[in-house]
Every structure is written in C-alpha cells, then in structure tokens.
Amino acid sequence: MGRIIKAVIFLVVIGFLGVTTYAYLGDMSPEQVEVRESVTLDFN
C-alpha cells in the first residue's frame, strides 16, 4: 500500500512540474486579430 501512495505522490509532483514548465516555456500567447464591424445607430 505504501508503494502505491508513493507512486501517486511521485506522479502528482511530476505532473505539477510538467504543467509549470509548460506554462513558463510553452507558447501560450493569444493570437491578436483586428476586428472591424459596422454598427448602425438608430436615433428615434
């Protein structure tokens, strides 16, 4: 039982390190696109 708990803790730590590394080194910048849309204003 102790081996399973150690394995789960090890996998959680490795997963956390992987996600943290990806967050810092991965390309997570959003694409910037100019959007133009005409608007009709109706003054009654």
N, C-alpha and C positions, 0 to 999 in steps of 0.2 A: 504493500500500500504506500509505503514511503517513497518508493521509486516512481510511482505514478504521480504523486504530488510534486516531486522534484522535477519530473519531466514537464508537467503542466506549467510550473513556475518558470522553468527554462524557456519554454515556448512563448510564454507571455512576455518575458523580458526580451527575447529575440524579436518578437513581433513589434514590440514597442520601439526598439532600436531601429528596426527597419522602417517603420512609419515615420519616425522622427528624421531619419536620414533622408527619406524621400521628400519630406516637407521642406528640408533645407536645400537639397540638391536637385530635386525634380523640377521640371518646368511647369509651374502652376500659374503662370501669368495669364490673365484673361486676354482674349483677342479683342482689340479695340476697333470698332467699325462705326463710321459716321452714318447716322440715320437721319434722313430728311423726309418729312411727311407734311403735306399741305393741310392746313386747317381752315375750315370755312366758319366764320363767326357770323351768327345771325342776330342782329340787334333789332328787336321788335318793340 
